Amino acid sequence: MNVKPATSRYRYTVLVDYEPDSDLYVAYIPVLGLVTQGDTVEHAYEMAQEIIELTLESAVEDGEELPVERNLTIRQIDVDVPVTV
């Protein structure tokens, strides 16, 4: 008889940005301080899921408290920068 271990669900924000110099999509997980990358946006999200799961599994094994994301606010800000001619 297979007994599935009890789990808790956590949700983390993942930000993905395209890096044209490397032709990769970089995924940032701010609350965990993690960064990964993929060849496509979807691949970057898959890699983020994997690194989050591995990080949290390791934290549980080490008896660490899992980080909880609270009230994360994301906003894009426009900034005017002087241009030299």
Long-range contacts (C-beta under 8 A, 24 or more apart in sequence): 10-56, 10-66, 10-68, 10-69, 11-69, 12-52, 12-69, 13-69, 13-72, 13-74, 14-45, 14-48, 15-74, 16-41, 16-44, 16-45, 16-48, 30-72, 31-67, 31-68, 31-69, 31-72, 32-67
